Amino acid sequence: MDLLTQIGQGLWNAFQMAWEVWWALVLGFLLSGIVQAWVPRERMERALGGRGPRTVALATGLGAASSSCSYAAVAIAKSIFQKGGSLAGAMVFQFASTNLVFELGIVLWVFIGWQFTFAELVGGVLLIALMWLGIRLLVTRQQEEEARERALAASTGHEHHSAGGASRFLSLEAWSDVAHNFRGDAQMLWKEITAGFLIAGFIALLPMDFFNGLFLTDRGGSGQLLENVVLGPVVAVLAFVCSVGNVPLAAVLWAGGISFAGVISFIYADLLIIPLVLVYRRYYGGRLTVVIVGLMFTAIVISALAVDGIFSAAGLVPSERPSIDSIAARGISWNYTTALNIVFTIVAAGLVALTLRRGARDPICGMTVDRRKALTLDMDGQTYYFCGSGCRAKFEARLKATEEVAAEAG
């Protein structure tokens, strides 16, 4: 019975985390759908195609105005990169979207105080600068273009074309394009997202003594600082899903004795969780993924140490911690999150409904594709629709194998 109780609590934790970020996830995929459907490649190339400071500033601004969900940020960054944006611009957008957004700052403030919100912003800017510099030094133009080819091949399953000019922004056809992009991104990533929430829910069941021992709470000093700031991202890989959703667990760790720098590095590492690393590999290839992950980890550690030093010198590190009970008491209630979840659930339902007009199911992967733009195959008076050439080739190979078996049997 105790085991069943623990399983139920883990599932409940996972649900609460999903509830906390559901609206942001829908918003992020919506923005990704808009980018894919409405922004021409040439415009994206001009906006985020460079590697210089102007591109970094623009990508930072666009990211800060976007969704705070890590999965959605990665999906939008992929869209930017596919449409001609630089890898530096795409990666900067990801970090800005998960560390500089308004909703993240509010949740941090509510849970553990304004100092963490301020630290998140200061460290986020430094993190972005380090990531940009690292990509410029370690990734060549040729490697970037090879990665772009792979990202195009690893699309969400359907190639989206621009819906046209601003005159069509309010048309049903334009929004149908957005809806298909939205549904395609969601279908591609739902397994990774579900796995992430479940991992987070059950890791949260570990006793606080475990975390206190892991982060050397009783030792203090530079030894704890260095150990915390390195292990923070490692724990984060196993403990949370999206940047907003990780804040409650970060608050529990802070209440349990983790250092200020450890909290900051923990929060920054939302783009390093295992499901997202698998997504990077799918988009950019194994070799470039190793470089990206290495740069992220290094930038996170350096930024967290720098912020800790700055805030300690300025006397801004909180001297009092909340109780664990006050952190754990938070749950689902009627608040702005509930209201936003209701609104964006309606938005998601409307977008999915729009795909029913022109949608068809890929017989291989199950992806919902746009009949007007999908690859097709006509056989025996029936038209089959495919998300890409890979699924069509598999379908043709399956039909050929079936015909060969039938021929041998006949």
N, C-alpha and C positions, 0 to 999 in steps of 0.2 A: 504493500500500500504506500509505503514511503517512497518507493521508486516511482510509482504512478504520480504521486504528488509532485515529485521533482520534475518529472516529464511535463506535467501540466503547467508548473511554474515556468519552466524554460520556454514552453510554447506561448505562455502569456507574456513573458518578457519580449519574445520575438514580435508578438502582435503589437505590444505597446510601442516598440521601436518603429515598426512599420507604420503605425498610426501617426507617429510624430513627424514622419517625413513623406507621407503619401502625397500630400498636395504639392510638395516641392518636386517630387519625382515626376508627377504629371506635368507640372509647369516646365520642367527641364526638357522632357521629351517633346512637348509642344513647341518650345523654342527651337529645338533641333529640327523638328519638322518644318518650321518656317524657314530656317536657314537653308535647308535642302531644297525646298520648293520655290522660294522666292528670290534668293540671292544669286545672281549670275556669277559664273566662275571669274569673269574678268573683274567684276567689282570686288570680289573677295581677294583676288590677287593684289589689287591696288591697295586694299585696306590692310591685309595681314600677310602679304607675300614677302615682305622684307624681313631682315634680321636685326635691324637697328633699333635704337631707343624709341623712335616714333611708333614702330610696330608693337613694341613691348607696352608702351603707354596705352595704345588703343586696345590691345588685347586685354590689358588689365581692366580698363574701363568697361569693356563689353562683358568680361567675366563677372565683375562686381555687380553688374546690372542683371545678371542671369540667375539661374537656379542654384541653390546651395547643395543639391544632391550630387554625390560623387559620380554615380552611374550616369546621370543625365549630363553632367559636365564632360565626362569622357565621350559620350555620344555626340555632343555638340562639337567638341574639339576634333573628333574624327571627321565630322561634316566639314568643318573649316579646312582641315588638311586636305580632304578629298577635293575640295573646290579650289585649291590653289594656294591656300594660306601656308605660311612657313611652319615647320615643325616647332620652332621657337615660339611663334605666335600661338599655336595650338596648345602647347604645354603651359605657357603663361596664362592662357585663358582658363585652363583647368584649375590651376592653383588659385587664381583670383576668384573663380566661381565657387570654390569650396572654402575659401578662407577670408574673403573680403565682402561677403554679402550681408545685407541688412539683417535677415532673419537669424543668421548664425550669431551675430553680435547680440541680438536681443535675448536669445536662449541662453547664451553664456552669461550675460548680465543677470538674468533671473536666477540661474542655478548657482553661480559661484562668484558673481560680482563684476563690477565695471573694470577692474584691473585686468581681468582675463580678456575682456572684450578689447581693451586698448592694446594689450600684449599681442593678441591675435592679429590686429591690424598692422602694428609696427613690424612684427616678425613676418607677416605675410608679404609685405613689400620687400623685405630683405630676401625672403625665400624665392620670390619671383626673380629678383635680380641675379641671385646665384644660379638658378635654373637656366636662365637666359644665357648667362656667361658660359656655363658648362656646355650647353648645346652648341654654342658658337665655336667653342674650342675643340669639342670632341666629335661632332657630327659634320661630315663633309656634305657639300651640295649633292654629290652623286649618291651618297647613302640616303639622303633625304628624298631624292626622286625615286630611288628604288623602293623606299618605304611607302611613298605615295601610290606607286603602282600596286603594291600589296594591299594598301588600304582600300583602293578602288575595287580590287578583286574580292576583298573581304567585306563588301558592303552588307547592309542589313538584308540583302536578298533581292533588292530591286533597285534599278537605276532611276533616280529621280531627275527630272528635268525642270528647269526654271519655268514657273507658271506665267512669266511675262512681266509686264510693267506694272506700275502702281495702280493703273486703271482697273486691274483685275483683282486687287487685293481683297475686295469685299464680295467677289463673285463666288458662286457655289463651286465652280470648277477649281478655283484657286484653293479654297479650303478643303476640297476633296483631295488635292495633291498633299496638303499639309497632313490630312487625316491618315493617308496611306503611309506617309513617312513616320508619323507618330506610332501607328500600329506595328510597322515593321521593326522599328527600334525596340519597342516593348517586347515583341515576340522573340527577338534575337537574344535579349538579355534577361529574360524573366527567370531562367534557371539559376544564373549567377546571383541575381538579386535575392531569390528565395533562399539559396544556400547561405548567403551572407547574413540574412536576418536570423536564420536558425542557429548559426554559429554564435552570433552575438547573444541570443537569448539564453543559450546554455552556458556560455562562458561567464555570464553575469551571475550564475549560481555559485561560483567559487567563493569560499569564505574570505572575508577581508584579511584574516591572518595570512592567507596565502599571498595576497598582494603586498601586505606589509613586509613579509619576509623577502619577497621577490625584489622589492625596491629598497631594501636596506633602511627602512624607516628609522630604526633606532641608532644607526651609525652617524648620520649627518655628515656635514663637511663636503669637501671636494670629491671624496670617494662616492658618496651617494649621488652627488650631482651628475658626475660622469656616467655612473651606472644607470641612473634613471633616464637620462637623456638618450642613451643608446637603446635601452630596453623598452622605452616608451613606444617607439614604432613597432618593435617586435610584438609586444602585447596587443597593440592596435590591430595588427594584421589578423589576429584571432578573435578580437573582441567587439568590433563594430562594423557598421555598413556604410552609412552616409555621414557627412560632416555634422549635420544637425542632430542626427540620431545618436552620435557618439558622445554628445555633451552630457547626458545623464550618467553614463558610466565614468566619464572623466570627473564628474562631480563626486561620485562615490570614491574614486581613487584619491581625489584631493582630500576628502573627509577622512580617508583611511591613512593618510600620511605621506603620499607621494609628493615629491618636490615640485616647486613652481615650474621649473624647466621640464620636468617629466610630464606634467599636464600639457604644456605647450607642444612638446614633441609628439605626444600621444594624439592630440587633436590634429596636428598637421599631417599625420600619416594615413589619413583616410584614402588617399590615392594609391596606397601600397598594399591594400588587402588582396588576398589571394585571388578572388574572382576577378578583380580589376587587372591584376597582372596577367591573367589568362586572356583577358580582353585585349590588352596591349599586344600580347604575342599574336593574337589573331589579326589585329589591325596592322602592326608594324614589323612583325617578324621577330624571331628569337634573339638575334644578335643585337638589334637596336633596343629591344626590350630590356636586355641586361644593362645597356648604357643608361637608358631612361630611369630604371629602378635604382641603379647605383647613384646617379645624380640626385634623384629625389631624396634618398636616404641621407646622403652627405649634406645636402642643402638643409634638410630638416634638423639634423644634429647641430650644425653650425648656427642656424637661425635661432633655435631654442636656447643655446648657450649664450648667444649675444643678447637676446631679449632678457634672459635671467640676469645677466651682468648689468644691463642698463637699468632694469627695474629695481634690482637690489641696491645699486648705487643711489637711485633716486628715492628710495624708501617706499616703493609702490607695491612690493610683494606683501600680500595680506598676512597679518600676524595671527589672525584667528581663523579657524576652520569651522564649517558647519558640521552638525552631527550627522552620522550616517542615517539615523532614523528620519531626519528632516528631508534628506535627499531621496530615500527609498519611498517616502509617503506619496510622492508625485505619481499620478496615474492619469487615466482618461477621464476627462470631465468636460463640461460645456465651457469652452474657451475659444480663443481665436483659431487655434489649431483645428478644433472640431468644425467651426464655421468654414474655414478654408478647405478642409477635407470634403465637406458636403459640396461646396462650389466646384471644386476641381474633379470630384467624382462625376458630377453632371457634365462637366466639360469633356472628360474622358469618354463617357457614354455617348455624347454627341459626336465626338470624333470617330469612334468605332462605328456608330450608325452610318456616318457618311461613307465609310469604306464599303458598306453593303451595296451601294449603287454601282460601283465599278469593280468590286472585289471578286477575286476568284482564288481558290485554294491550290497551292502548289502540291501535286500528288506525291512528291518526294519528301520535302521537308515540312509541309503543312503551313508554310508561310502564306499569309493573305497578300496577294499581289494585285496590281492595278491592271485590268484587262487591256486598257489602252496602251500601256507601255511595257507590259511583260513580254518575255520571249514566249513563242507559241509553237505548238506542234499539232498538225491536223492528221488524224488517223481515223479511218473508218467512219467518216462523217462527224467526228467529235473533235473539238478543239481543246487542247490541254495548255495550261498557262504555267510558266515557271519563273521563279525568282531570279534565276541567272543561268548562264551556260552550263555550270556544273550540275545543277539539278536536271536540266534537260538531257545532258549527256548520260547521267545515271538512269534516267527514265528510258532512254533509247537502248542503253545496254541491257536493262532489265527486260525490255520487250524482245530484244534479239535473243537473249538467253531463253526466254519462254518459248519463242518460236523454234529454237534449236531442239529444246526438249520435246516439243510437240512433234517435230519432224522425226526425231529418233523413235518416239513412241508409235508414230504412224507407220 
